[in-house]
Amino acid sequence: MVLLRQLLGDVLRRLRLRQGRTLREVSASARVSLGYLSEVERGQKEASSELLAAICGALGTPLSQVFREVSDNFALAELQHEPVLEMPREPGLRVPAEARPGGPSATFVSISTIDPDTEAAMDFADSGPGFDVTDMVPV
């Protein structure tokens, strides 16, 4: 299972390294101990909202941007670790089995007929107008 604090720490560390700054510089600017900032970046400590605001202020990055990047990474991690087709579907996405060619073998069948192995092998990179994870909505 992916932990939110690990993803948050990864994002904060990437931001700091992109700026070419040291833990010491950011911790001094955020008025946070160097050791605690290090633990937050390694995903070992849960940071409070006040601490996150101070770290983001020291990095000159809006907290909303950090949360957006964490959210995107979390969504990708969920997609990689949880099979999408095995999730329960809404009742509206089922059709009576009588409507299926070959006759009824159950009361309802799912509309989706793509097996998980086929879907995993599909490449969706060039299949549309360039949406990213932030454009996804729950189904």
C-alpha positions, 0 to 999 in steps of 0.5 A: 500500500502506498502511504500518503506521507511517502508520496508527500515526502518524495514531492517535497524532496524533488522540489528542493533538489530541483532548486539545488537547495540543501536540507539545511537551507530549506530547514532554516528558511522554514524554521524547522529542524533539519532532522525533522525535515529529513524525516518528512522527506523520507516519509517517516513523519506526518507533517502538520498543515502548518509545517507543510505551509512553512516548508512550501513557503521556504521552497517558494511553491504553493501548497496547492501545487504540492498537493496536486502533484501528490494527488497525481502520484497517488492516482498513478500508484492506485492504478498500478496496484489495483485492478480496475476491472475487478472493482464493483460497477454501478447497477446502471452498467449492467444489462440483462443476460437475455440481451447477450448473444448465446442466451442467459447464463446469469441474471446480469452480465457486465457491459465491459468485455475486455479481459484484464490481460488485454486491457493491461497490454493496451497503449492509451498514450495516443488515443485522445486529446491529451488528458492527464490524471487531474482530468479523471473522474471517479466512475 
